Amino acid sequence: MIPVHTDDEAQLPHDERPSKSQAKRDMDALQALGARLVAISAERLAKIDMPDDLRDAVRDAQRFTKHEARRRQLQYIGRLMRGLDPAPIQAAIDEIDGVSAAANARQHALERLRERLLEDESALDEIARRTTGADFQRLRQLRRNALKERAEQKPPRAYRELFRVLRELEEQSGDNVDD
């Protein structure tokens, strides 16, 4: 079998080329990253910047139900990713998973905004300044329901829904929530 090397590797002296084991580990890492892409919803996948051929390959893999076809498609995705810098894609996946520091900071800011809204309804003015499409009647209703749930020690359904609505508003506006 003929070893396949990228153009950069072919120009390196033999001592500086990655070992066969390292090349396999790198390929496995790219396939694992590709598997994460396949596991992401179509809506979130659309937000990740990637070449069209990679996006098409990921969509195809999402459609496959047979194990072998999916495995081969993941190998193909790994091959496509060899020529890319995987760091931006990994950062986007970390953002989606909430692993990044920026995602954690946004999450905490939204939680603080929710608490301020529960403490004082005037926080709606702050939300109005940031967003244009907010349904204030719904926000007020969720606030009342969350306060009622808290007082009656019921499960926090409205409390969680209030957070989801605030997060959606933040995503629509494209701004980060600050204190």
Phi and psi in degrees as a GROMACS rama.xvg file:
@    title "Ramachandran Plot"
@    xaxis  label "Phi"
@    yaxis  label "Psi"
@TYPE xy
-86.8934  126.515  ILE-2
-68.6513  139.895  PRO-3
-103.854  127.332  VAL-4
-125.785  147.931  HIS-5
-73.9874  167.355  THR-6
-60.7064  -38.7193  ASP-7
-65.0214  -40.1942  ASP-8
-69.6081  -34.351  GLU-9
-65.5619  -26.5594  ALA-10
-86.3216  -12.058  GLN-11
-81.8867  147.851  LEU-12
-62.4405  156.338  PRO-13
-54.8752  -37.6314  HIS-14
-66.0359  -31.3844  ASP-15
-91.9521  -6.55739  GLU-16
-70.9801  148.113  ARG-17
-66.8215  147.733  PRO-18
-67.3231  165.477  SER-19
-61.9278  -38.9981  LYS-20
-65.1091  -41.5305  SER-21
-66.091  -40.4287  GLN-22
-61.3785  -39.2401  ALA-23
-67.5557  -41.4538  LYS-24
-62.3658  -40.7424  ARG-25
-63.1566  -43.2502  ASP-26
-64.8428  -41.0524  MET-27
-62.2989  -38.8837  ASP-28
-64.692  -41.0084  ALA-29
-65.8499  -39.1412  LEU-30
-65.2181  -38.3821  GLN-31
-65.5182  -39.263  ALA-32
-64.4211  -40.4524  LEU-33
-62.7821  -38.581  GLY-34
-64.0258  -36.9824  ALA-35
-64.5443  -39.8567  ARG-36
-61.4464  -41.2807  LEU-37
-65.3306  -32.2035  VAL-38
-77.8409  -12.9472  ALA-39
-80.6221  145.619  ILE-40
-65.0041  156.26  SER-41
-60.7401  -35.9066  ALA-42
-63.5722  -46.0434  GLU-43
-74.1819  -32.5346  ARG-44
-62.9434  -35.4459  LEU-45
-63.6708  -24.4016  ALA-46
-82.7639  -11.8695  LYS-47
-90.214  129.427  ILE-48
-79.6373  119.895  ASP-49
-156.671  161.406  MET-50
-63.2766  151.938  PRO-51
-61.7703  -38.8818  ASP-52
-64.8686  -36.038  ASP-53
-68.3367  -42.5127  LEU-54
-60.2272  -43.2553  ARG-55
-63.4259  -41.4851  ASP-56
-64.6163  -38.3761  ALA-57
-66.8132  -44.0471  VAL-58
-60.4815  -41.1176  ARG-59
-61.3501  -44.3064  ASP-60
-62.3576  -33.6449  ALA-61
-66.6706  -28.7186  GLN-62
-79.9501  -26.5663  ARG-63
-70.118  136.265  PHE-64
-110.573  -26.08  THR-65
-73.8935  135.627  LYS-66
-59.1172  -47.3466  HIS-67
-66.2753  -41.471  GLU-68
-63.8  -40.7927  ALA-69
-66.2015  -41.1698  ARG-70
-61.2811  -45.998  ARG-71
-63.7124  -38.7491  ARG-72
-66.3265  -36.7174  GLN-73
-65.7674  -35.8454  LEU-74
-63.468  -41.7471  GLN-75
-63.0425  -42.4946  TYR-76
-61.0051  -42.326  ILE-77
-60.084  -41.1308  GLY-78
-63.8613  -42.0667  ARG-79
-63.3327  -35.1731  LEU-80
-77.4208  -14.0674  MET-81
-57.6877  -36.7262  ARG-82
-85.5733  2.02692  GLY-83
-109.278  162.128  LEU-84
-87.0419  112.367  ASP-85
-75.2224  -10.2058  PRO-86
-59.9284  -46.4514  ALA-87
-63.554  -36.3554  PRO-88
-68.6615  -42.246  ILE-89
-62.6732  -40.5055  GLN-90
-64.0351  -39.893  ALA-91
-65.8524  -39.7533  ALA-92
-66.6537  -41.5946  ILE-93
-61.2985  -39.0471  ASP-94
-61.1795  -45.1732  GLU-95
-64.3489  -40.7274  ILE-96
-76.0501  -9.88566  ASP-97
78.3067  21.957  GLY-98
-85.1759  -29.0427  VAL-99
-72.6922  155.188  SER-100
-64.3833  -37.0454  ALA-101
-64.6219  -41.0908  ALA-102
-65.2583  -40.4575  ALA-103
-64.156  -41.6351  ASN-104
-63.4715  -42.7937  ALA-105
-62.6749  -42.169  ARG-106
-60.4652  -45.9652  GLN-107
-66.1661  -38.7966  HIS-108
-63.8567  -39.8097  ALA-109
-66.3422  -38.5644  LEU-110
-63.6097  -39.9417  GLU-111
-66.3446  -39.6871  ARG-112
-62.5184  -41.7137  LEU-113
-61.3665  -44.1473  ARG-114
-64.4626  -41.6209  GLU-115
-62.1665  -39.2494  ARG-116
-64.7181  -39.1161  LEU-117
-68.8557  -34.3571  LEU-118
-74.8566  -37.3807  GLU-119
-148.747  124.853  ASP-120
-68.4007  -14.3807  GLU-121
-67.6187  -11.8712  SER-122
-63.7111  -18.1453  ALA-123
-61.9706  -31.0411  LEU-124
-62.6425  -41.5965  ASP-125
-62.057  -43.0048  GLU-126
-64.263  -39.1601  ILE-127
-63.6018  -36.5822  ALA-128
-66.7702  -35.166  ARG-129
-82.457  -34.8708  ARG-130
-122.694  156.47  THR-131
-107.79  -28.2407  THR-132
-103.72  26.4056  GLY-133
-77.0596  137.461  ALA-134
-92.7466  94.2449  ASP-135
-68.7672  -30.6078  PHE-136
-62.9425  -43.6476  GLN-137
-65.9087  -40.7155  ARG-138
-62.2548  -42.8282  LEU-139
-62.7399  -41.6874  ARG-140
-64.4262  -44.3145  GLN-141
-62.1237  -39.0405  LEU-142
-61.1761  -48.9324  ARG-143
-60.3163  -44.0591  ARG-144
-65.1201  -39.5363  ASN-145
-65.2766  -41.5446  ALA-146
-64.839  -39.0967  LEU-147
-65.9975  -43.1587  LYS-148
-59.6714  -42.6811  GLU-149
-64.0184  -43.3995  ARG-150
-65.8127  -37.7433  ALA-151
-91.316  3.20475  GLU-152
53.3674  45.4923  GLN-153
-95.0666  167.515  LYS-154
-58.7169  142.612  PRO-155
-82.0955  57.9864  PRO-156
-65.8775  -51.8889  ARG-157
-66.1385  -34.5788  ALA-158
-59.045  -46.2791  TYR-159
-69.0069  -40.7547  ARG-160
-63.7677  -37.3848  GLU-161
-60.5321  -41.9245  LEU-162
-63.0635  -44.1207  PHE-163
-60.5754  -42.2094  ARG-164
-65.2258  -43.5271  VAL-165
-62.1487  -40.1827  LEU-166
-64.8491  -42.6615  ARG-167
-62.2487  -41.5511  GLU-168
-62.8187  -40.904  LEU-169
-64.8716  -41.0529  GLU-170
-66.4205  -38.5007  GLU-171
-66.9688  -39.8913  GLN-172
-76.2384  -24.3358  SER-173
78.3927  -0.8872  GLY-174
-93.5358  155.872  ASP-175
-89.9416  146.627  ASN-176
-82.2842  128.875  VAL-177
-120.292  163.555  ASP-178
